[in-house]
Amino acid sequence: MPRSRQQTSSLRHVGVREFRGNLTSFLKQVEDGQRFVLTSHHKVVAEIGPPSKDIVVRKPGALRGKINVADDFGSLPADVLSSMEDEA
């Protein structure tokens, strides 16, 4: 859901050059919950802030045992293999 113009204008506007020059400081402020609007040549180009609460963290291995791969997955039928070899 996009932010309204009023909400965006109430955020602190920071130039890209200033943001790049003080990146560590700005990222620490973002970790503390601060949000920024990045501008380039007086145009808004991005909004930087902490991640929203609805982001789901990926759990490696969550599908283990739920996906089956056919035994012959890595092999080609003989006719397909021979047609590929003949073209070379």
C-alpha positions as CSV (number, residue, x, y, z in Angstrom):
1,M,0.0,0.0,0.0
2,P,1.7,3.3,-1.1
3,R,2.2,6.0,1.4
4,S,0.2,9.2,1.0
5,R,2.0,12.4,0.1
6,Q,1.4,13.8,3.7
7,Q,3.1,10.8,5.3
8,T,6.1,11.0,2.9
9,S,6.6,14.7,3.5
10,S,6.7,14.3,7.3
11,L,9.7,12.0,7.0
12,R,13.2,13.4,7.1
13,H,14.5,14.1,3.5
14,V,18.1,13.2,3.0
15,G,20.2,13.6,-0.2
16,V,21.7,10.5,-1.7
17,R,25.2,12.0,-1.4
18,E,24.7,12.8,2.3
19,F,23.2,9.3,2.9
20,R,26.1,7.6,1.1
21,G,28.7,9.7,3.1
22,N,27.1,8.8,6.5
23,L,25.8,5.3,5.7
24,T,26.7,3.7,9.0
25,S,25.1,6.4,11.0
26,F,21.9,6.4,9.0
27,L,21.6,2.6,9.2
28,K,22.0,2.7,12.9
29,Q,19.1,5.2,13.0
30,V,17.0,2.9,10.8
31,E,17.7,0.0,13.2
32,D,16.3,2.3,15.9
33,G,13.1,2.7,13.9
34,Q,13.8,6.0,12.0
35,R,12.6,6.3,8.4
36,F,14.1,8.5,5.7
37,V,13.2,9.7,2.2
38,L,16.2,9.7,-0.1
39,T,16.3,12.5,-2.7
40,S,18.4,13.1,-5.8
41,H,18.3,16.5,-7.4
42,H,15.2,17.3,-5.3
43,K,13.3,14.3,-6.5
44,V,12.3,11.5,-4.1
45,V,14.0,8.3,-5.2
46,A,13.5,5.9,-2.3
47,E,12.2,5.5,1.2
48,I,14.5,3.8,3.7
49,G,13.3,2.3,7.0
50,P,13.1,-0.8,9.1
51,P,11.4,-3.8,7.5
52,S,7.7,-4.2,8.0
53,K,6.4,-6.8,10.5
54,D,4.7,-8.8,7.8
55,I,7.9,-10.0,6.2
56,V,8.2,-13.8,6.6
57,V,11.7,-15.1,7.4
58,R,12.6,-18.0,5.2
59,K,13.3,-21.3,7.1
60,P,15.9,-23.4,5.3
61,G,14.8,-27.0,5.1
62,A,11.2,-26.3,5.7
63,L,10.2,-28.5,2.6
64,R,12.6,-31.3,3.4
65,G,10.8,-34.6,2.8
66,K,7.9,-32.9,1.0
67,I,9.4,-32.8,-2.5
68,N,10.1,-35.9,-4.5
69,V,12.4,-36.1,-7.5
70,A,11.9,-38.9,-10.0
71,D,14.7,-41.5,-10.1
72,D,15.3,-40.8,-13.8
73,F,15.4,-37.0,-13.4
74,G,19.0,-36.6,-14.5
75,S,18.9,-38.9,-17.5
76,L,17.8,-38.2,-21.1
77,P,16.0,-40.8,-23.2
78,A,18.4,-42.5,-25.7
79,D,16.7,-41.0,-28.8
80,V,17.0,-37.4,-27.4
81,L,20.6,-37.9,-26.4
82,S,21.6,-39.4,-29.8
83,S,19.8,-36.5,-31.7
84,M,21.8,-34.0,-29.7
85,E,25.1,-35.9,-30.3
86,D,24.4,-36.1,-34.1
87,E,24.0,-32.3,-34.4
88,A,27.4,-31.6,-32.9
